Amino acid sequence: MPLLRGPFVRSRLGASLLVFWLLVDGFTRGSEHAATSTLPASFTDLFPHFLVEPEDEFIVKNKPVTLTCRSTPATQIYFKCNGEWVHQDDHLIERSVDPNTVLPVMQVTIEITRQQVEKVFGLDEYWCQCVAWSTTGTQKSQKAYIRIAYLRKNFEEEPQGKEVALDQEVLLHCHPPEGVPQAEVEWQRNEDVIDPASDPNFFITADHNLVIKKARLADTGNYTCVAKNIVARRKSTSATVLVYVDGGWSEWSKWSPCGADCSMWRTRECTQPTPGTGGKDCQGLDIQSLNCTSEQCPQTVSGAEDVALYVGMVAIALCLTLLLIVVVLVYRRKKEGLDADVADSSILTTGFQPMGIKPSKPENSHLLTIQPDLTTTTTSYQGTLRSRHEGTGKFSMSNGPLLDPLPNGSHTLHNGKLNQEHTEFMSRLTTQTYFKTLPRDIANASYGTFNFLGGRLTIPNTGISLLIPPEAIPRGKIYEIYLTVQRREDLRLPLAGCQTLLSPVVNCGPPGVVLSRPVILSMDHCSDACLDNWAVRLKKQNYDGAWEDVLLMGEEPVVEPYYCQLEAETCRLFAEQLGTFALVGESLHMGAAKRLRLVLFSDAYCSTLEYNIRVYCMDDTQDVFKEVMEMERQLGGRLIDEPHILLFKDSYHNLRLSIHDMPQAHWRSKLLAGYQEIPFYHIWNGSQRYLHCTFTLERLSLSTCELTCQLCVWQVEGEGQTFSLDFNIAKDTRALDSEFMLMDSSSTALAGPSAFQIPYLIRQKICSSLDAPCPNGADWRMLAQRLKLDRHMGFFASKASPTSVILDLWEAQHFHSGNINQLATVMADIGKQEAMIFLVSDGEC
């Protein structure tokens, strides 16, 4: 007998087991079969193994699920869920004997309820596993995961209606609602299910989009995306697809015979194809005619009456010519009698727009009364503005502190006090009618008038500013420039796929102004500033209102009119053209993350038992934070903790919020569930500038004023933040304006030298010293390296004065916090003595 050999028989345990199986076999089959009964084939037959293992289950609504585990041979089977043993009383045990192997079989069943699963949330999922014992050892089954099944109501992306031409390809997008288990998608046309197997003209992609390969007239209809799982069935809004047919001409018919009217004709029809379902009609003529001759159309000879007609027409033409010559001679003689002292209008009006000319008095007829309009022209007259009469009372544009002549005859503006004679001229710079049509929203806009000396516009508390470097505006020009931040939802740019808005929508203008060098637009962004995770694009709104890509971050051509520097929290845009801009990011993988700013507010005063805590989740940009602060100030709210930063990843997981550790004797939460949840796409696609959840608490007594708790905010399978709250609800100790909102007290518009830290003359000396290449490298390249801007060497080198662009960027970065002595130290290290002048105390250069 082979079973009686080996170490199994030689062991005492093996002998005992053999006797046990012989007794069982004799009892079940009778004494007549005992001599021929066979023992188990091998030792592994006695080791417990599972016939049935628990499988993954979904809880639908409140119906519990059942997990079953069956093993042979086994003396005991217990379930372990999330690392804890299930109580023995919760097991339903059934014992039997396998008729084929005569081995004992044990089956254990447990029930899992929705309440058990909801107690576990966070990074782990609820799982169960059964463990079987026998005299030879133990065996563990596979883990079975139990999830609460759901299907959200709103589609992440719904199909949109389209009008397409015949035979054109059609793509309808559909992103089903989030659900567990993942929803299955089917498409319907006019409530009938589309089956691509029976109609190969349809194709459903792996991401649930519907493709109509060639649109047919029969494909016109209402298309609906249907998502379903074991919980529910959702339908998207219907998208109407209209397949139209543009008309086409048939071939021309043959020419008709030449008729009595000396013409022949041919026709064609708009029937190939006939226009239908709103398609365009055929363009062009449907009939053509030609002159011809035939027997039916005899040639006629001109008679005497025709000769008389021609002679009359020639006579009339000669009379009209003589009359025209007389009129011209009279006009020229009258013009020669005009006053020869009238100024050439081209000189008076070049670069100016007349606002109204009053009749001058005889004794002051030599004065120029045309007022300049500096917003309706971009040209200037290079030369001296003079009338033909020389008089002492004239307005001389070449004298005075406002305009000084340059060697080439052009004019430049200087800072200084204006005498009374020029006050009216300068006051017109801020009263132009062009900009009165723009909304003067002081909180979200900034306006200023600038010349070639440049300046700066700032929108307070938004992180948005526009630096206009010296010489950016051509000499002789004066521009009124505005800077606004866009908040209206109807003008927000459209996003698709994994795209998300990373910055505010900023508008600077007016568009079309002529700039000699780029201005620098600074605005906050909320990306993690890692270009390995993102494809960041700068978008600009064109004149038609559509948005277009103007550059891809990291791949900017240095010769383009736009260039970007992406810092940790700020984007610096070099722009040679003004317009409306925004940063849009598209995640390259799930490691891409946006910075969210989490802010907590509560009611400043509470006289009832209920107390609300509002948690705002917003993009980490100053303009959104300012908007929330203004709204809470109107609501009478107060800030109850410092803002926290959370990295929100592109992992398609939602954001959860929960409140814990409240003193149960004094407070209780009115939230029914264990946490609140904000869907992933509501945050990622940026459709709303900020989102918030409200936790309503109830105090058991009006005398309770102290509140201590933990408020947790985390992304499922991601990072989290915890607020430890301990404050008195009856005391308003934190002021919104003074403590948590950094009020920018600087002027919103600065023009000329006051807008810059580096004096203009010193700046010119530095540029002339560093622009020229130096053999030992002590030029603008070393300056860029010392200022840690060497990654933009190609961009700087493409400019006529690289040093000036580097200094512009330094001014934009360090206007509020820059130390000019540090820049002087850098210049001294390079070996340029011009830096020593920076160390002089504040004074005019």
FENKA-V430201 format. One record per residue. N is the residue number from 1. RES is the residue in one letter. SS is DSSP state (alpha for helix, beta for strand, coil for the rest). PSI is psi in radians with two decimals (999 if undefined). D_LAST is the distance of its C-alpha to the last C-alpha in whole Angstrom. Layout:
N/RES/SS/PSI/D_LAST
N/RES/SS/PSI/D_LAST
This chain:
1/M/coil/2.09/114
2/P/alpha/-0.41/110
3/L/alpha/-0.30/109
4/L/alpha/0.17/111
5/R/coil/2.85/109
6/G/coil/3.14/106
7/P/alpha/-0.37/104
8/F/alpha/-0.78/104
9/V/alpha/-0.59/108
10/R/alpha/-0.31/107
11/S/coil/2.58/105
12/R/alpha/-0.65/107
13/L/alpha/-0.69/104
14/G/alpha/-0.67/105
15/A/alpha/-0.72/109
16/S/alpha/-0.71/108
17/L/alpha/-0.64/107
18/L/alpha/-0.74/109
19/V/alpha/-0.69/112
20/F/alpha/-0.81/110
21/W/alpha/-0.56/109
22/L/alpha/-0.69/113
23/L/alpha/-0.73/114
24/V/alpha/-0.74/112
25/D/alpha/-0.72/113
26/G/alpha/-0.58/117
27/F/alpha/-0.68/116
28/T/alpha/-0.58/115
29/R/alpha/-0.18/117
30/G/coil/2.81/120
31/S/alpha/-0.40/122
32/E/alpha/-0.35/124
33/H/alpha/0.01/120
34/A/coil/-0.62/119
35/A/coil/-0.46/120
36/T/coil/-0.02/118
37/S/coil/2.57/115
38/T/coil/2.60/112
39/L/coil/2.93/109
40/P/coil/2.59/105
41/A/coil/-0.60/104
42/S/coil/3.08/102
43/F/alpha/-0.56/100
44/T/alpha/-0.36/97
45/D/alpha/-0.43/99
46/L/alpha/-0.21/99
47/F/coil/2.36/96
48/P/coil/2.34/94
49/H/beta/2.74/93
50/F/beta/2.31/91
51/L/beta/-0.61/93
52/V/beta/2.23/91
53/E/coil/2.66/87
54/P/coil/2.52/85
55/E/coil/2.83/83
56/D/coil/2.45/79
57/E/beta/2.77/80
58/F/beta/2.32/78
59/I/beta/2.09/79
60/V/coil/2.06/79
61/K/coil/-2.12/78
62/N/coil/0.27/80
63/K/coil/2.15/83
64/P/coil/2.77/83
65/V/beta/2.74/84
66/T/beta/2.31/87
67/L/beta/2.33/86
68/T/beta/2.45/89
69/C/beta/2.25/90
70/R/beta/2.31/93
71/S/beta/2.68/94
72/T/beta/2.50/97
73/P/coil/2.52/99
74/A/coil/2.41/97
75/T/coil/-0.51/98
76/Q/beta/2.52/95
77/I/beta/2.24/92
78/Y/beta/2.63/89
79/F/beta/2.50/85
80/K/beta/2.17/82
81/C/beta/2.16/79
82/N/coil/0.72/76
83/G/coil/-0.01/77
84/E/beta/2.45/79
85/W/beta/2.40/83
86/V/coil/2.41/85
87/H/coil/2.53/87
88/Q/alpha/-0.56/91
89/D/alpha/-0.31/92
90/D/alpha/-0.02/90
91/H/coil/2.37/91
92/L/beta/1.97/94
93/I/beta/2.35/96
94/E/beta/2.34/99
95/R/beta/2.50/101
96/S/beta/3.13/103
97/V/beta/2.30/105
98/D/coil/2.06/104
99/P/coil/-0.38/108
100/N/coil/-0.80/107
101/T/coil/-0.13/105
102/V/coil/0.53/107
103/L/coil/2.56/104
104/P/beta/2.45/103
105/V/beta/2.32/100
106/M/beta/2.29/97
107/Q/beta/2.29/95
108/V/beta/2.39/93
109/T/beta/2.41/91
110/I/beta/2.83/88
111/E/beta/2.43/86
112/I/beta/2.25/82
113/T/coil/2.89/81
114/R/alpha/-0.65/78
115/Q/alpha/-0.64/77
116/Q/alpha/-0.70/77
117/V/alpha/-0.66/75
118/E/alpha/-0.36/72
119/K/coil/-0.36/72
120/V/coil/2.04/70
121/F/coil/2.86/67
122/G/coil/-2.33/64
123/L/coil/-0.45/64
124/D/coil/2.71/67
125/E/coil/2.77/70
126/Y/beta/2.22/74
127/W/beta/2.73/76
128/C/beta/2.68/80
129/Q/beta/2.46/82
130/C/beta/2.57/86
131/V/beta/2.21/87
132/A/beta/2.43/91
133/W/beta/2.59/93
134/S/beta/-3.14/96
135/T/coil/-0.27/98
136/T/coil/-0.13/96
137/G/beta/-2.90/93
138/T/beta/2.80/90
139/Q/beta/2.38/88
140/K/beta/2.46/85
141/S/coil/3.07/85
142/Q/coil/2.76/82
143/K/coil/2.41/79
144/A/beta/2.19/79
145/Y/beta/2.33/76
146/I/beta/2.12/77
147/R/beta/2.62/74
148/I/beta/2.10/74
149/A/coil/2.43/74
150/Y/beta/2.88/72
151/L/beta/2.01/71
152/R/coil/2.83/68
153/K/coil/-0.64/68
154/N/coil/2.32/65
155/F/coil/2.47/64
156/E/coil/-0.60/61
157/E/beta/2.25/61
158/E/coil/2.68/64
159/P/coil/2.58/65
160/Q/coil/2.47/64
161/G/coil/2.62/66
162/K/beta/2.68/65
163/E/beta/2.09/67
164/V/beta/2.70/68
165/A/beta/2.81/70
166/L/coil/2.39/73
167/D/coil/0.12/73
168/Q/coil/2.60/69
169/E/coil/2.47/68
170/V/beta/2.34/68
171/L/beta/2.10/66
172/L/beta/2.15/66
173/H/coil/2.59/64
174/C/coil/2.16/65
175/H/beta/1.89/64
176/P/coil/2.86/67
177/P/coil/2.72/66
178/E/coil/2.43/66
179/G/beta/2.82/69
180/V/beta/2.12/71
181/P/coil/2.90/73
182/Q/coil/2.39/71
183/A/coil/2.50/72
184/E/beta/2.58/74
185/V/beta/2.36/73
186/E/beta/2.76/75
187/W/beta/2.55/75
188/Q/beta/2.50/77
189/R/beta/2.03/77
190/N/coil/0.78/79
191/E/coil/0.03/80
192/D/beta/2.34/82
193/V/beta/2.36/80
194/I/coil/2.20/79
195/D/coil/1.82/81
196/P/coil/-0.40/79
197/A/coil/-0.61/82
198/S/coil/-0.39/84
199/D/coil/1.64/82
200/P/coil/-0.10/80
201/N/coil/-0.27/77
202/F/beta/2.59/76
203/F/beta/2.28/74
204/I/beta/2.11/72
205/T/coil/3.02/69
206/A/coil/-0.47/69
207/D/coil/0.46/66
208/H/coil/0.23/68
209/N/coil/2.61/67
210/L/beta/2.27/70
211/V/beta/2.18/70
212/I/beta/1.94/72
213/K/coil/-0.85/72
214/K/coil/2.01/73
215/A/coil/2.28/73
216/R/coil/2.86/77
217/L/alpha/-0.58/78
218/A/alpha/-0.26/80
219/D/alpha/-0.07/77
220/T/coil/2.27/75
221/G/beta/-3.01/75
222/N/beta/2.15/74
223/Y/beta/2.32/73
224/T/beta/2.36/72
225/C/beta/2.20/71
226/V/beta/2.18/73
227/A/beta/2.37/73
228/K/beta/2.57/75
229/N/coil/-2.85/76
230/I/coil/-0.19/79
231/V/coil/-0.86/77
232/A/coil/3.05/76
233/R/beta/2.12/76
234/R/beta/2.54/73
235/K/beta/2.38/72
236/S/coil/2.98/69
237/T/coil/2.54/69
238/S/coil/2.45/70
239/A/beta/2.18/69
240/T/beta/2.15/70
241/V/beta/2.10/70
242/L/beta/2.04/71
243/V/beta/2.00/73
244/Y/beta/2.81/72
245/V/beta/2.06/74
246/D/coil/2.43/73
247/G/coil/2.67/75
248/G/coil/2.53/76
249/W/coil/2.58/78
250/S/coil/3.09/82
251/E/coil/2.65/83
252/W/coil/2.51/84
253/S/coil/2.99/87
254/K/coil/2.69/89
255/W/coil/2.46/89
256/S/coil/2.82/92
257/P/coil/2.68/94
258/C/coil/2.17/93
259/G/coil/-3.03/94
260/A/coil/-0.37/96
261/D/coil/0.23/92
262/C/coil/0.65/91
263/S/beta/2.69/89
264/M/beta/2.73/89
265/W/beta/2.87/87
266/R/beta/2.78/86
267/T/beta/2.87/85
268/R/coil/2.81/83
269/E/coil/2.64/82
270/C/coil/1.27/80
271/T/coil/0.09/82
272/Q/coil/1.37/80
273/P/coil/3.03/79
274/T/coil/2.30/80
275/P/coil/2.44/77
276/G/beta/2.78/77
277/T/coil/0.81/75
278/G/coil/0.16/72
279/G/coil/2.85/72
280/K/coil/2.52/71
281/D/coil/2.87/73
282/C/coil/2.44/74
283/Q/coil/2.34/71
284/G/coil/-3.07/73
285/L/coil/2.56/76
286/D/coil/0.07/80
287/I/beta/2.46/82
288/Q/beta/2.59/82
289/S/beta/2.66/84
290/L/beta/2.58/84
291/N/beta/2.60/86
292/C/coil/2.98/90
293/T/coil/2.55/93
294/S/beta/-3.09/97
295/E/coil/-0.55/100
296/Q/coil/-0.25/99
297/C/beta/1.42/96
298/P/coil/2.60/98
299/Q/coil/2.32/96
300/T/coil/2.61/96
301/V/coil/2.37/96
302/S/coil/2.36/94
303/G/coil/-3.01/96
304/A/alpha/-0.57/96
305/E/alpha/-0.57/94
306/D/alpha/-0.67/91
307/V/alpha/-0.70/91
308/A/alpha/-0.65/91
309/L/alpha/-0.77/88
310/Y/alpha/-0.73/86
311/V/alpha/-0.70/86
312/G/alpha/-0.70/85
313/M/alpha/-0.69/82
314/V/alpha/-0.67/81
315/A/alpha/-0.74/82
316/I/alpha/-0.71/80
317/A/alpha/-0.70/77
318/L/alpha/-0.67/77
319/C/alpha/-0.76/77
320/L/alpha/-0.62/74
321/T/alpha/-0.78/72
322/L/alpha/-0.71/73
323/L/alpha/-0.69/72
324/L/alpha/-0.67/68
325/I/alpha/-0.72/68
326/V/alpha/-0.75/69
327/V/alpha/-0.72/66
328/V/alpha/-0.75/64
329/L/alpha/-0.74/65
330/V/alpha/-0.72/64
331/Y/alpha/-0.76/61
332/R/alpha/-0.64/59
333/R/alpha/-0.70/61
334/K/alpha/-0.66/60
335/K/alpha/-0.60/56
336/E/alpha/-0.35/56
337/G/coil/-0.01/57
338/L/coil/2.83/54
339/D/coil/2.15/51
340/A/coil/-0.09/49
341/D/coil/0.10/46
342/V/coil/2.30/45
343/A/coil/2.60/42
344/D/coil/2.13/42
345/S/alpha/-0.43/41
346/S/alpha/-0.55/40
347/I/alpha/-0.67/37
348/L/alpha/-0.53/36
349/T/alpha/-0.17/37
350/T/coil/2.09/35
351/G/coil/-0.03/32
352/F/coil/2.75/34
353/Q/coil/2.08/37
354/P/coil/2.31/38
355/M/coil/0.00/39
356/G/coil/2.17/42
357/I/coil/2.06/42
358/K/coil/2.55/44
359/P/coil/2.28/46
360/S/coil/2.73/44
361/K/coil/2.69/46
362/P/alpha/-0.69/48
363/E/alpha/-0.28/45
364/N/alpha/0.59/42
365/S/coil/-0.22/43
366/H/coil/-0.13/40
367/L/coil/2.54/38
368/L/coil/2.07/36
369/T/coil/0.10/37
370/I/coil/2.17/37
371/Q/coil/2.47/34
372/P/coil/2.45/32
373/D/coil/1.87/33
374/L/coil/0.07/30
375/T/coil/-0.11/32
376/T/coil/0.22/35
377/T/coil/2.68/33
378/T/coil/0.37/31
379/T/coil/2.75/31
380/S/coil/2.62/29
381/Y/coil/2.09/30
382/Q/coil/1.75/28
383/G/coil/-2.98/29
384/T/coil/2.33/29
385/L/coil/1.94/31
386/R/coil/2.56/34
387/S/coil/2.96/37
388/R/coil/-0.37/40
389/H/coil/2.36/40
390/E/coil/2.11/38
391/G/coil/2.79/37
392/T/coil/-0.31/35
393/G/coil/0.18/35
394/K/coil/2.70/34
395/F/coil/1.85/31
396/S/coil/2.04/28
397/M/coil/-0.17/26
398/S/coil/0.06/24
399/N/coil/2.82/23
400/G/coil/2.96/21
401/P/coil/-0.24/18
402/L/coil/-0.86/19
403/L/beta/2.21/20
404/D/beta/2.43/19
405/P/beta/2.45/21
406/L/coil/2.90/20
407/P/coil/-0.55/22
408/N/coil/0.11/24
409/G/coil/-0.12/25
410/S/coil/3.11/24
411/H/beta/2.65/21
412/T/beta/2.64/18
413/L/beta/2.46/17
414/H/coil/2.58/14
415/N/coil/2.60/13
416/G/coil/2.95/14
417/K/coil/2.49/18
418/L/coil/2.47/21
419/N/coil/3.00/23
420/Q/alpha/-0.49/27
421/E/alpha/-0.49/28
422/H/alpha/0.01/26
423/T/alpha/-0.76/26
424/E/alpha/-0.63/29
425/F/alpha/-0.81/28
426/M/alpha/-0.54/25
427/S/alpha/-0.39/28
428/R/alpha/-0.30/30
429/L/alpha/-0.42/27
430/T/alpha/0.20/29
431/T/coil/0.50/32
432/Q/coil/2.46/33
433/T/coil/-0.38/37
434/Y/coil/-0.75/36
435/F/alpha/-0.12/35
436/K/alpha/-0.29/37
437/T/alpha/-0.21/40
438/L/coil/2.56/38
439/P/coil/2.16/39
440/R/coil/1.26/36
441/D/coil/1.74/37
442/I/alpha/-0.62/34
443/A/alpha/-0.50/35
444/N/alpha/0.37/35
445/A/beta/2.80/32
446/S/beta/2.44/29
447/Y/beta/2.64/28
448/G/beta/2.78/25
449/T/beta/2.27/23
450/F/beta/2.67/21
451/N/coil/-2.71/19
452/F/coil/-0.26/18
453/L/coil/-0.21/15
454/G/coil/-2.91/17
455/G/beta/-2.82/18
456/R/beta/2.40/20
457/L/beta/2.41/24
458/T/beta/2.37/26
459/I/beta/1.95/29
460/P/coil/2.47/30
461/N/coil/0.41/32
462/T/coil/-0.22/33
463/G/coil/0.25/31
464/I/beta/2.24/30
465/S/beta/2.77/26
466/L/beta/2.04/25
467/L/beta/2.15/22
468/I/beta/1.75/21
469/P/coil/2.80/18
470/P/coil/2.50/16
471/E/coil/0.05/18
472/A/coil/-0.63/21
473/I/coil/2.22/22
474/P/coil/2.56/23
475/R/coil/2.42/21
476/G/coil/-0.10/23
477/K/coil/2.58/24
478/I/coil/2.14/24
479/Y/beta/2.48/26
480/E/beta/2.08/27
481/I/beta/2.50/27
482/Y/beta/2.77/30
483/L/beta/2.14/30
484/T/beta/2.73/34
485/V/beta/2.29/36
486/Q/beta/2.27/39
487/R/coil/-0.22/42
488/R/coil/2.27/45
489/E/alpha/-0.50/48
490/D/alpha/-0.20/49
491/L/alpha/0.13/46
492/R/coil/2.51/46
493/L/coil/2.59/46
494/P/coil/2.53/50
495/L/coil/2.66/50
496/A/coil/2.67/53
497/G/coil/-2.28/55
498/C/coil/0.24/53
499/Q/beta/2.60/50
500/T/beta/2.60/48
501/L/beta/2.20/44
502/L/coil/-0.15/42
503/S/beta/2.91/39
504/P/coil/2.81/38
505/V/beta/1.98/39
506/V/beta/2.39/35
507/N/beta/2.15/35
508/C/beta/2.48/32
509/G/beta/-2.96/32
510/P/coil/2.60/33
511/P/coil/2.61/34
512/G/coil/-0.06/34
513/V/coil/2.62/31
514/V/coil/2.17/29
515/L/coil/2.42/26
516/S/coil/-0.41/25
517/R/coil/2.85/24
518/P/coil/2.52/25
519/V/beta/2.91/24
520/I/beta/2.04/25
521/L/beta/2.12/28
522/S/beta/2.31/28
523/M/beta/2.65/32
524/D/beta/2.71/34
525/H/beta/2.88/37
526/C/coil/0.36/40
527/S/beta/2.95/42
528/D/coil/0.11/42
529/A/coil/0.44/40
530/C/coil/1.84/42
531/L/coil/-0.20/43
532/D/coil/-0.41/46
533/N/coil/-0.26/47
534/W/beta/2.69/46
535/A/beta/1.71/46
536/V/beta/2.19/42
537/R/beta/2.49/42
538/L/beta/2.19/39
539/K/beta/2.53/41
540/K/beta/2.43/40
541/Q/beta/2.20/42
542/N/coil/-3.09/43
543/Y/coil/-0.38/43
544/D/coil/-0.02/47
545/G/coil/-0.09/46
546/A/coil/2.66/47
547/W/beta/2.41/45
548/E/beta/2.61/45
549/D/beta/2.29/43
550/V/beta/-0.37/40
551/L/beta/2.71/40
552/L/beta/2.16/42
553/M/coil/2.33/39
554/G/coil/-0.24/39
555/E/coil/0.58/41
556/E/coil/2.15/38
557/P/coil/2.32/38
558/V/coil/-0.25/34
559/V/coil/-0.05/35
560/E/coil/2.82/35
561/P/coil/-0.01/33
562/Y/beta/2.53/33
563/Y/beta/2.47/32
564/C/beta/2.50/33
565/Q/beta/2.11/32
566/L/beta/1.95/34
567/E/coil/-3.08/33
568/A/coil/-0.71/35
569/E/coil/-0.05/35
570/T/beta/2.55/32
571/C/beta/2.27/32
572/R/beta/2.06/29
573/L/beta/2.08/30
574/F/beta/2.08/28
575/A/beta/2.26/30
576/E/coil/-0.05/29
577/Q/coil/2.44/32
578/L/coil/2.77/32
579/G/coil/-2.79/35
580/T/beta/2.19/37
581/F/beta/2.73/37
582/A/beta/2.66/39
583/L/beta/2.26/40
584/V/beta/2.28/43
585/G/beta/2.49/45
586/E/beta/2.08/48
587/S/beta/2.39/50
588/L/coil/-0.42/51
589/H/coil/3.14/54
590/M/coil/-0.11/54
591/G/coil/-0.22/52
592/A/coil/2.42/49
593/A/beta/2.50/48
594/K/beta/2.58/46
595/R/beta/2.14/44
596/L/beta/2.43/46
597/R/beta/2.13/44
598/L/beta/2.14/47
599/V/beta/2.37/47
600/L/beta/2.29/50
601/F/beta/2.73/50
602/S/beta/3.05/53
603/D/beta/2.35/54
604/A/coil/-0.63/52
605/Y/coil/2.41/56
606/C/coil/2.07/59
607/S/coil/0.05/62
608/T/coil/-3.12/65
609/L/coil/-0.45/66
610/E/beta/2.52/64
611/Y/beta/2.25/61
612/N/beta/2.41/58
613/I/beta/2.12/56
614/R/beta/2.23/54
615/V/beta/2.00/52
616/Y/beta/2.36/50
617/C/beta/1.95/49
618/M/beta/2.82/46
619/D/beta/2.49/44
620/D/coil/1.19/41
621/T/coil/2.59/38
622/Q/alpha/-0.53/36
623/D/alpha/-0.66/37
624/V/alpha/-0.73/41
625/F/alpha/-0.71/40
626/K/alpha/-0.71/39
627/E/alpha/-0.73/41
628/V/alpha/-0.71/44
629/M/alpha/-0.72/42
630/E/alpha/-0.70/42
631/M/alpha/-0.76/46
632/E/alpha/-0.56/47
633/R/alpha/-0.67/45
634/Q/alpha/-0.58/47
635/L/alpha/-0.14/51
636/G/coil/0.47/50
637/G/beta/2.98/50
638/R/beta/2.61/48
639/L/beta/2.20/47
640/I/coil/-0.04/49
641/D/coil/2.82/48
642/E/coil/2.56/44
643/P/coil/2.56/44
644/H/beta/2.67/45
645/I/beta/2.32/45
646/L/beta/2.29/48
647/L/beta/2.00/48
648/F/beta/1.97/50
649/K/beta/2.74/52
650/D/coil/1.16/53
651/S/coil/0.12/57
652/Y/coil/0.21/58
653/H/coil/2.52/59
654/N/coil/2.97/59
655/L/beta/2.25/57
656/R/beta/2.57/59
657/L/beta/2.36/58
658/S/beta/2.78/61
659/I/beta/2.39/61
660/H/beta/3.01/63
661/D/coil/0.69/64
662/M/coil/2.57/64
663/P/coil/1.91/66
664/Q/coil/-0.39/70
665/A/coil/-0.29/71
666/H/coil/-0.44/68
667/W/beta/2.67/67
668/R/beta/2.61/68
669/S/beta/2.46/66
670/K/coil/0.12/68
671/L/coil/2.23/67
672/L/coil/-0.70/70
673/A/coil/3.00/69
674/G/coil/-0.31/67
675/Y/coil/2.86/64
676/Q/beta/2.76/62
677/E/beta/2.37/60
678/I/beta/2.15/58
679/P/coil/2.60/59
680/F/alpha/-0.82/56
681/Y/alpha/-0.43/56
682/H/alpha/-0.52/55
683/I/alpha/-0.75/52
684/W/alpha/-0.73/51
685/N/coil/-0.12/51
686/G/coil/0.43/49
687/S/coil/-0.45/51
688/Q/coil/2.44/50
689/R/coil/-0.51/46
690/Y/beta/2.61/48
691/L/beta/2.68/51
692/H/beta/2.68/53
693/C/beta/2.56/56
694/T/beta/2.23/58
695/F/beta/2.05/60
696/T/beta/2.06/62
697/L/beta/2.73/63
698/E/beta/2.17/66
699/R/beta/2.51/67
700/L/coil/-0.18/70
701/S/coil/2.54/69
702/L/coil/-0.35/67
703/S/coil/-0.19/67
704/T/coil/2.09/65
705/C/coil/-0.38/61
706/E/beta/2.29/60
707/L/beta/2.15/60
708/T/beta/2.34/59
709/C/beta/3.01/60
710/Q/beta/2.22/58
711/L/beta/2.08/57
712/C/beta/2.39/57
713/V/beta/2.16/55
714/W/beta/2.71/56
715/Q/beta/2.33/56
716/V/coil/2.24/60
717/E/coil/0.70/60
718/G/coil/-2.82/56
719/E/coil/2.91/54
720/G/beta/2.88/54
721/Q/beta/2.57/52
722/T/beta/2.26/54
723/F/beta/2.18/53
724/S/beta/1.88/54
725/L/beta/2.36/54
726/D/beta/1.70/55
727/F/beta/2.96/55
728/N/beta/2.10/56
729/I/coil/-0.24/57
730/A/coil/-0.16/57
731/K/coil/2.25/53
732/D/coil/1.51/50
733/T/coil/-0.24/48
734/R/coil/2.12/45
735/A/coil/2.37/43
736/L/alpha/-0.71/42
737/D/alpha/-0.71/38
738/S/alpha/-0.70/37
739/E/alpha/-0.73/39
740/F/alpha/-0.14/39
741/M/coil/1.98/36
742/L/coil/1.82/33
743/M/coil/2.22/31
744/D/coil/1.86/28
745/S/coil/-0.05/26
746/S/coil/2.81/23
747/S/coil/2.55/23
748/T/coil/-0.37/25
749/A/beta/2.13/22
750/L/beta/2.27/19
751/A/beta/2.53/17
752/G/alpha/-2.70/14
753/P/alpha/-0.47/10
754/S/alpha/-0.27/13
755/A/alpha/-0.08/15
756/F/coil/2.66/13
757/Q/coil/-0.51/12
758/I/coil/2.13/10
759/P/coil/2.61/7
760/Y/alpha/-0.77/8
761/L/alpha/-0.69/7
762/I/alpha/-0.65/8
763/R/alpha/-0.74/11
764/Q/alpha/-0.67/12
765/K/alpha/-0.71/12
766/I/alpha/-0.75/14
767/C/alpha/-0.78/16
768/S/alpha/-0.48/17
769/S/alpha/-0.62/18
770/L/alpha/-0.31/20
771/D/coil/-0.63/22
772/A/coil/2.30/24
773/P/coil/2.46/27
774/C/coil/2.35/27
775/P/coil/-0.63/31
776/N/coil/0.15/30
777/G/coil/0.10/29
778/A/coil/1.12/25
779/D/coil/-2.77/24
780/W/alpha/-0.46/23
781/R/alpha/-0.69/27
782/M/alpha/-0.64/26
783/L/alpha/-0.76/23
784/A/alpha/-0.67/25
785/Q/alpha/-0.77/28
786/R/alpha/-0.53/26
787/L/coil/0.12/25
788/K/coil/0.73/28
789/L/coil/0.32/28
790/D/alpha/-0.24/30
791/R/alpha/-0.14/33
792/H/alpha/0.44/31
793/M/alpha/-0.75/30
794/G/alpha/-0.70/33
795/F/alpha/-0.78/30
796/F/alpha/-0.72/27
797/A/alpha/-0.40/29
798/S/coil/-0.13/30
799/K/coil/2.70/27
800/A/coil/-0.62/25
801/S/coil/1.59/22
802/P/alpha/-0.62/23
803/T/alpha/-0.71/20
804/S/alpha/-0.64/18
805/V/alpha/-0.68/21
806/I/alpha/-0.74/21
807/L/alpha/-0.60/18
808/D/alpha/-0.80/19
809/L/alpha/-0.68/22
810/W/alpha/-0.70/20
811/E/alpha/-0.72/18
812/A/alpha/-0.61/22
813/Q/alpha/-0.55/23
814/H/coil/0.51/21
815/F/coil/-0.76/19
816/H/coil/-0.53/21
817/S/coil/0.10/22
818/G/coil/2.50/20
819/N/coil/1.94/18
820/I/alpha/-0.39/15
821/N/alpha/-0.59/16
822/Q/alpha/-0.70/19
823/L/alpha/-0.63/17
824/A/alpha/-0.65/16
825/T/alpha/-0.71/19
826/V/alpha/-0.74/21
827/M/alpha/-0.66/18
828/A/alpha/-0.64/19
829/D/alpha/-0.60/23
830/I/alpha/-0.47/23
831/G/coil/0.40/22
832/K/coil/2.11/18
833/Q/alpha/-0.21/16
834/E/alpha/-0.39/13
835/A/alpha/-0.44/13
836/M/alpha/-0.42/13
837/I/alpha/-0.36/9
838/F/alpha/-0.51/10
839/L/alpha/-0.14/12
840/V/coil/2.53/10
841/S/coil/2.81/11
842/D/coil/2.22/9
843/G/coil/2.92/6
844/E/coil/2.40/4
845/C/coil/999/0
